[in-house]
Amino acid sequence: MRLAPGSVPSSLTSTLVRAAADPDAGVRGQAILALGSIRAPEGPDVLLRALHDEDAWVRAFAATAIGWIPDPRAVDRLVELLRDDHPFVRRFAASALGSIGDPRAPDAITALIERERDPDVRGSASEALRRLEGGA
């Protein structure tokens, strides 16, 4: 269930924003997912920063959450993440690009599909490309 933007108490949003900067990557990741799911007004800026997190899971969760919002300011970074060392980051970055619908995304996703060895990443990228082409 998605909540209407702004329907969550500001105290919860503030707590999640603080948790998104926690030293523990697990806490950061869960806060990122929560901020994306509640679509807090502060969320997009926090998620954009999290796309640069040192922890791969936090980057992947941020890409997922950006896809829920979606925020076109993330496109350049998501395209960069299509070359991340971690397949799950590439997978969720491709999916987020498919949700955002930016015209730069199809070429980047096609290039990912052509070079990618991981079948899960290729599958997510192919699905994202279908969405961008209006097939889903």
mmCIF file of the C-alpha atoms, coordinates in Angstrom:
data_MODEL
# 
_entry.id   MODEL 
# 
loop_
_atom_site.group_PDB 
_atom_site.id 
_atom_site.type_symbol 
_atom_site.label_atom_id 
_atom_site.label_alt_id 
_atom_site.label_comp_id 
_atom_site.label_asym_id 
_atom_site.label_entity_id 
_atom_site.label_seq_id 
_atom_site.pdbx_PDB_ins_code 
_atom_site.Cartn_x 
_atom_site.Cartn_y 
_atom_site.Cartn_z 
_atom_site.occupancy 
_atom_site.B_iso_or_equiv 
_atom_site.pdbx_formal_charge 
_atom_site.auth_seq_id 
_atom_site.auth_comp_id 
_atom_site.auth_asym_id 
_atom_site.auth_atom_id 
_atom_site.pdbx_PDB_model_num 
ATOM 1   C CA . MET A 1 1   ? 0.000  0.000   0.000   1.00 0.00 ? 1   MET A CA 1 
ATOM 2   C CA . ARG A 1 2   ? 1.331  3.417   -0.925  1.00 0.00 ? 2   ARG A CA 1 
ATOM 3   C CA . LEU A 1 3   ? 0.624  6.363   1.296   1.00 0.00 ? 3   LEU A CA 1 
ATOM 4   C CA . ALA A 1 4   ? -0.255 9.773   -0.021  1.00 0.00 ? 4   ALA A CA 1 
ATOM 5   C CA . PRO A 1 5   ? 2.730  12.142  -0.029  1.00 0.00 ? 5   PRO A CA 1 
ATOM 6   C CA . GLY A 1 6   ? 2.755  14.149  3.170   1.00 0.00 ? 6   GLY A CA 1 
ATOM 7   C CA . SER A 1 7   ? 0.360  11.805  4.996   1.00 0.00 ? 7   SER A CA 1 
ATOM 8   C CA . VAL A 1 8   ? 3.023  10.499  7.378   1.00 0.00 ? 8   VAL A CA 1 
ATOM 9   C CA . PRO A 1 9   ? 3.774  12.456  10.559  1.00 0.00 ? 9   PRO A CA 1 
ATOM 10  C CA . SER A 1 10  ? 6.784  14.729  10.202  1.00 0.00 ? 10  SER A CA 1 
ATOM 11  C CA . SER A 1 11  ? 8.322  13.130  13.301  1.00 0.00 ? 11  SER A CA 1 
ATOM 12  C CA . LEU A 1 12  ? 8.474  9.780   11.490  1.00 0.00 ? 12  LEU A CA 1 
ATOM 13  C CA . THR A 1 13  ? 9.909  11.385  8.381   1.00 0.00 ? 13  THR A CA 1 
ATOM 14  C CA . SER A 1 14  ? 12.569 13.164  10.465  1.00 0.00 ? 14  SER A CA 1 
ATOM 15  C CA . THR A 1 15  ? 13.476 9.905   12.171  1.00 0.00 ? 15  THR A CA 1 
ATOM 16  C CA . LEU A 1 16  ? 13.849 8.145   8.818   1.00 0.00 ? 16  LEU A CA 1 
ATOM 17  C CA . VAL A 1 17  ? 15.966 10.963  7.396   1.00 0.00 ? 17  VAL A CA 1 
ATOM 18  C CA . ARG A 1 18  ? 18.294 10.679  10.399  1.00 0.00 ? 18  ARG A CA 1 
ATOM 19  C CA . ALA A 1 19  ? 18.370 6.886   10.083  1.00 0.00 ? 19  ALA A CA 1 
ATOM 20  C CA . ALA A 1 20  ? 19.344 7.211   6.404   1.00 0.00 ? 20  ALA A CA 1 
ATOM 21  C CA . ALA A 1 21  ? 22.645 8.686   7.652   1.00 0.00 ? 21  ALA A CA 1 
ATOM 22  C CA . ASP A 1 22  ? 23.234 6.049   10.349  1.00 0.00 ? 22  ASP A CA 1 
ATOM 23  C CA . PRO A 1 23  ? 26.700 4.465   10.516  1.00 0.00 ? 23  PRO A CA 1 
ATOM 24  C CA . ASP A 1 24  ? 25.116 1.009   10.157  1.00 0.00 ? 24  ASP A CA 1 
ATOM 25  C CA . ALA A 1 25  ? 24.427 0.148   6.503   1.00 0.00 ? 25  ALA A CA 1 
ATOM 26  C CA . GLY A 1 26  ? 21.483 -2.066  7.468   1.00 0.00 ? 26  GLY A CA 1 
ATOM 27  C CA . VAL A 1 27  ? 19.785 0.820   9.228   1.00 0.00 ? 27  VAL A CA 1 
ATOM 28  C CA . ARG A 1 28  ? 20.526 3.159   6.299   1.00 0.00 ? 28  ARG A CA 1 
ATOM 29  C CA . GLY A 1 29  ? 19.108 0.679   3.811   1.00 0.00 ? 29  GLY A CA 1 
ATOM 30  C CA . GLN A 1 30  ? 15.866 0.128   5.696   1.00 0.00 ? 30  GLN A CA 1 
ATOM 31  C CA . ALA A 1 31  ? 15.418 3.878   6.208   1.00 0.00 ? 31  ALA A CA 1 
ATOM 32  C CA . ILE A 1 32  ? 15.935 4.436   2.472   1.00 0.00 ? 32  ILE A CA 1 
ATOM 33  C CA . LEU A 1 33  ? 13.276 1.864   1.592   1.00 0.00 ? 33  LEU A CA 1 
ATOM 34  C CA . ALA A 1 34  ? 10.868 3.367   4.120   1.00 0.00 ? 34  ALA A CA 1 
ATOM 35  C CA . LEU A 1 35  ? 11.414 6.910   2.810   1.00 0.00 ? 35  LEU A CA 1 
ATOM 36  C CA . GLY A 1 36  ? 10.713 5.709   -0.706  1.00 0.00 ? 36  GLY A CA 1 
ATOM 37  C CA . SER A 1 37  ? 7.571  3.864   0.307   1.00 0.00 ? 37  SER A CA 1 
ATOM 38  C CA . ILE A 1 38  ? 6.066  6.802   2.201   1.00 0.00 ? 38  ILE A CA 1 
ATOM 39  C CA . ARG A 1 39  ? 7.081  9.262   -0.532  1.00 0.00 ? 39  ARG A CA 1 
ATOM 40  C CA . ALA A 1 40  ? 8.119  11.850  2.008   1.00 0.00 ? 40  ALA A CA 1 
ATOM 41  C CA . PRO A 1 41  ? 8.851  15.305  0.547   1.00 0.00 ? 41  PRO A CA 1 
ATOM 42  C CA . GLU A 1 42  ? 12.406 15.057  1.912   1.00 0.00 ? 42  GLU A CA 1 
ATOM 43  C CA . GLY A 1 43  ? 12.815 11.579  0.489   1.00 0.00 ? 43  GLY A CA 1 
ATOM 44  C CA . PRO A 1 44  ? 14.073 12.279  -3.022  1.00 0.00 ? 44  PRO A CA 1 
ATOM 45  C CA . ASP A 1 45  ? 17.064 14.327  -1.859  1.00 0.00 ? 45  ASP A CA 1 
ATOM 46  C CA . VAL A 1 46  ? 18.017 11.659  0.674   1.00 0.00 ? 46  VAL A CA 1 
ATOM 47  C CA . LEU A 1 47  ? 17.622 8.926   -1.936  1.00 0.00 ? 47  LEU A CA 1 
ATOM 48  C CA . LEU A 1 48  ? 19.781 10.802  -4.438  1.00 0.00 ? 48  LEU A CA 1 
ATOM 49  C CA . ARG A 1 49  ? 22.569 10.981  -1.857  1.00 0.00 ? 49  ARG A CA 1 
ATOM 50  C CA . ALA A 1 50  ? 22.127 7.294   -1.038  1.00 0.00 ? 50  ALA A CA 1 
ATOM 51  C CA . LEU A 1 51  ? 22.789 6.360   -4.667  1.00 0.00 ? 51  LEU A CA 1 
ATOM 52  C CA . HIS A 1 52  ? 26.419 7.239   -3.829  1.00 0.00 ? 52  HIS A CA 1 
ATOM 53  C CA . ASP A 1 53  ? 26.563 5.239   -0.579  1.00 0.00 ? 53  ASP A CA 1 
ATOM 54  C CA . GLU A 1 54  ? 29.657 3.121   0.073   1.00 0.00 ? 54  GLU A CA 1 
ATOM 55  C CA . ASP A 1 55  ? 27.445 0.082   0.738   1.00 0.00 ? 55  ASP A CA 1 
ATOM 56  C CA . ALA A 1 56  ? 26.155 -1.743  -2.333  1.00 0.00 ? 56  ALA A CA 1 
ATOM 57  C CA . TRP A 1 57  ? 22.871 -2.774  -0.694  1.00 0.00 ? 57  TRP A CA 1 
ATOM 58  C CA . VAL A 1 58  ? 22.149 0.826   0.275   1.00 0.00 ? 58  VAL A CA 1 
ATOM 59  C CA . ARG A 1 59  ? 22.780 1.880   -3.342  1.00 0.00 ? 59  ARG A CA 1 
ATOM 60  C CA . ALA A 1 60  ? 20.465 -0.887  -4.549  1.00 0.00 ? 60  ALA A CA 1 
ATOM 61  C CA . PHE A 1 61  ? 17.744 0.070   -2.060  1.00 0.00 ? 61  PHE A CA 1 
ATOM 62  C CA . ALA A 1 62  ? 18.082 3.722   -3.071  1.00 0.00 ? 62  ALA A CA 1 
ATOM 63  C CA . ALA A 1 63  ? 17.677 2.779   -6.740  1.00 0.00 ? 63  ALA A CA 1 
ATOM 64  C CA . THR A 1 64  ? 14.578 0.760   -5.866  1.00 0.00 ? 64  THR A CA 1 
ATOM 65  C CA . ALA A 1 65  ? 13.083 3.623   -3.873  1.00 0.00 ? 65  ALA A CA 1 
ATOM 66  C CA . ILE A 1 66  ? 13.893 6.161   -6.611  1.00 0.00 ? 66  ILE A CA 1 
ATOM 67  C CA . GLY A 1 67  ? 11.953 3.933   -9.004  1.00 0.00 ? 67  GLY A CA 1 
ATOM 68  C CA . TRP A 1 68  ? 8.918  4.184   -6.715  1.00 0.00 ? 68  TRP A CA 1 
ATOM 69  C CA . ILE A 1 69  ? 8.938  7.967   -6.659  1.00 0.00 ? 69  ILE A CA 1 
ATOM 70  C CA . PRO A 1 70  ? 10.322 8.315   -9.596  1.00 0.00 ? 70  PRO A CA 1 
ATOM 71  C CA . ASP A 1 71  ? 12.806 11.200  -9.713  1.00 0.00 ? 71  ASP A CA 1 
ATOM 72  C CA . PRO A 1 72  ? 14.361 12.157  -13.059 1.00 0.00 ? 72  PRO A CA 1 
ATOM 73  C CA . ARG A 1 73  ? 17.264 13.869  -11.262 1.00 0.00 ? 73  ARG A CA 1 
ATOM 74  C CA . ALA A 1 74  ? 18.586 10.365  -10.571 1.00 0.00 ? 74  ALA A CA 1 
ATOM 75  C CA . VAL A 1 75  ? 18.950 9.316   -14.210 1.00 0.00 ? 75  VAL A CA 1 
ATOM 76  C CA . ASP A 1 76  ? 22.625 10.187  -14.655 1.00 0.00 ? 76  ASP A CA 1 
ATOM 77  C CA . ARG A 1 77  ? 23.628 8.389   -11.467 1.00 0.00 ? 77  ARG A CA 1 
ATOM 78  C CA . LEU A 1 78  ? 21.429 5.385   -12.279 1.00 0.00 ? 78  LEU A CA 1 
ATOM 79  C CA . VAL A 1 79  ? 23.096 5.117   -15.684 1.00 0.00 ? 79  VAL A CA 1 
ATOM 80  C CA . GLU A 1 80  ? 26.465 5.123   -13.893 1.00 0.00 ? 80  GLU A CA 1 
ATOM 81  C CA . LEU A 1 81  ? 25.212 2.377   -11.570 1.00 0.00 ? 81  LEU A CA 1 
ATOM 82  C CA . LEU A 1 82  ? 24.565 0.137   -14.581 1.00 0.00 ? 82  LEU A CA 1 
ATOM 83  C CA . ARG A 1 83  ? 28.345 -0.447  -14.387 1.00 0.00 ? 83  ARG A CA 1 
ATOM 84  C CA . ASP A 1 84  ? 28.459 -1.064  -10.629 1.00 0.00 ? 84  ASP A CA 1 
ATOM 85  C CA . ASP A 1 85  ? 30.566 -4.001  -9.430  1.00 0.00 ? 85  ASP A CA 1 
ATOM 86  C CA . HIS A 1 86  ? 27.542 -5.592  -7.765  1.00 0.00 ? 86  HIS A CA 1 
ATOM 87  C CA . PRO A 1 87  ? 24.920 -7.285  -9.965  1.00 0.00 ? 87  PRO A CA 1 
ATOM 88  C CA . PHE A 1 88  ? 22.044 -6.451  -7.629  1.00 0.00 ? 88  PHE A CA 1 
ATOM 89  C CA . VAL A 1 89  ? 22.892 -2.741  -7.903  1.00 0.00 ? 89  VAL A CA 1 
ATOM 90  C CA . ARG A 1 90  ? 22.906 -2.994  -11.709 1.00 0.00 ? 90  ARG A CA 1 
ATOM 91  C CA . ARG A 1 91  ? 19.610 -4.886  -11.594 1.00 0.00 ? 91  ARG A CA 1 
ATOM 92  C CA . PHE A 1 92  ? 17.782 -2.313  -9.460  1.00 0.00 ? 92  PHE A CA 1 
ATOM 93  C CA . ALA A 1 93  ? 19.322 0.638   -11.306 1.00 0.00 ? 93  ALA A CA 1 
ATOM 94  C CA . ALA A 1 94  ? 17.988 -0.735  -14.588 1.00 0.00 ? 94  ALA A CA 1 
ATOM 95  C CA . SER A 1 95  ? 14.568 -1.283  -13.088 1.00 0.00 ? 95  SER A CA 1 
ATOM 96  C CA . ALA A 1 96  ? 14.471 2.270   -11.710 1.00 0.00 ? 96  ALA A CA 1 
ATOM 97  C CA . LEU A 1 97  ? 15.436 3.667   -15.110 1.00 0.00 ? 97  LEU A CA 1 
ATOM 98  C CA . GLY A 1 98  ? 12.534 1.737   -16.604 1.00 0.00 ? 98  GLY A CA 1 
ATOM 99  C CA . SER A 1 99  ? 10.194 3.398   -14.109 1.00 0.00 ? 99  SER A CA 1 
ATOM 100 C CA . ILE A 1 100 ? 11.490 6.917   -14.666 1.00 0.00 ? 100 ILE A CA 1 
ATOM 101 C CA . GLY A 1 101 ? 11.109 6.791   -18.440 1.00 0.00 ? 101 GLY A CA 1 
ATOM 102 C CA . ASP A 1 102 ? 13.920 9.168   -19.396 1.00 0.00 ? 102 ASP A CA 1 
ATOM 103 C CA . PRO A 1 103 ? 14.899 9.171   -23.101 1.00 0.00 ? 103 PRO A CA 1 
ATOM 104 C CA . ARG A 1 104 ? 18.566 8.528   -22.186 1.00 0.00 ? 104 ARG A CA 1 
ATOM 105 C CA . ALA A 1 105 ? 17.733 5.238   -20.527 1.00 0.00 ? 105 ALA A CA 1 
ATOM 106 C CA . PRO A 1 106 ? 17.045 2.874   -23.470 1.00 0.00 ? 106 PRO A CA 1 
ATOM 107 C CA . ASP A 1 107 ? 20.543 3.149   -24.938 1.00 0.00 ? 107 ASP A CA 1 
ATOM 108 C CA . ALA A 1 108 ? 22.175 2.669   -21.528 1.00 0.00 ? 108 ALA A CA 1 
ATOM 109 C CA . ILE A 1 109 ? 19.980 -0.326  -20.721 1.00 0.00 ? 109 ILE A CA 1 
ATOM 110 C CA . THR A 1 110 ? 20.555 -1.877  -24.148 1.00 0.00 ? 110 THR A CA 1 
ATOM 111 C CA . ALA A 1 111 ? 24.311 -1.575  -23.598 1.00 0.00 ? 111 ALA A CA 1 
ATOM 112 C CA . LEU A 1 112 ? 23.891 -3.265  -20.209 1.00 0.00 ? 112 LEU A CA 1 
ATOM 113 C CA . ILE A 1 113 ? 21.958 -6.164  -21.740 1.00 0.00 ? 113 ILE A CA 1 
ATOM 114 C CA . GLU A 1 114 ? 24.662 -6.645  -24.391 1.00 0.00 ? 114 GLU A CA 1 
ATOM 115 C CA . ARG A 1 115 ? 27.535 -6.878  -21.878 1.00 0.00 ? 115 ARG A CA 1 
ATOM 116 C CA . GLU A 1 116 ? 25.792 -8.418  -18.852 1.00 0.00 ? 116 GLU A CA 1 
ATOM 117 C CA . ARG A 1 117 ? 26.495 -12.015 -17.842 1.00 0.00 ? 117 ARG A CA 1 
ATOM 118 C CA . ASP A 1 118 ? 24.142 -12.237 -14.859 1.00 0.00 ? 118 ASP A CA 1 
ATOM 119 C CA . PRO A 1 119 ? 20.759 -13.617 -16.023 1.00 0.00 ? 119 PRO A CA 1 
ATOM 120 C CA . ASP A 1 120 ? 18.809 -11.810 -13.283 1.00 0.00 ? 120 ASP A CA 1 
ATOM 121 C CA . VAL A 1 121 ? 20.320 -8.473  -14.279 1.00 0.00 ? 121 VAL A CA 1 
ATOM 122 C CA . ARG A 1 122 ? 19.621 -9.154  -17.970 1.00 0.00 ? 122 ARG A CA 1 
ATOM 123 C CA . GLY A 1 123 ? 16.031 -10.088 -17.123 1.00 0.00 ? 123 GLY A CA 1 
ATOM 124 C CA . SER A 1 124 ? 15.413 -6.931  -15.103 1.00 0.00 ? 124 SER A CA 1 
ATOM 125 C CA . ALA A 1 125 ? 17.091 -4.818  -17.758 1.00 0.00 ? 125 ALA A CA 1 
ATOM 126 C CA . SER A 1 126 ? 14.997 -6.417  -20.502 1.00 0.00 ? 126 SER A CA 1 
ATOM 127 C CA . GLU A 1 127 ? 11.817 -5.773  -18.522 1.00 0.00 ? 127 GLU A CA 1 
ATOM 128 C CA . ALA A 1 128 ? 12.856 -2.144  -17.951 1.00 0.00 ? 128 ALA A CA 1 
ATOM 129 C CA . LEU A 1 129 ? 13.507 -1.735  -21.667 1.00 0.00 ? 129 LEU A CA 1 
ATOM 130 C CA . ARG A 1 130 ? 10.047 -3.159  -22.489 1.00 0.00 ? 130 ARG A CA 1 
ATOM 131 C CA . ARG A 1 131 ? 8.477  -0.633  -20.095 1.00 0.00 ? 131 ARG A CA 1 
ATOM 132 C CA . LEU A 1 132 ? 10.409 2.195   -21.712 1.00 0.00 ? 132 LEU A CA 1 
ATOM 133 C CA . GLU A 1 133 ? 9.284  1.068   -25.152 1.00 0.00 ? 133 GLU A CA 1 
ATOM 134 C CA . GLY A 1 134 ? 5.664  0.956   -23.994 1.00 0.00 ? 134 GLY A CA 1 
ATOM 135 C CA . GLY A 1 135 ? 5.413  -2.823  -23.856 1.00 0.00 ? 135 GLY A CA 1 
ATOM 136 C CA . ALA A 1 136 ? 4.477  -3.166  -20.210 1.00 0.00 ? 136 ALA A CA 1 
# 
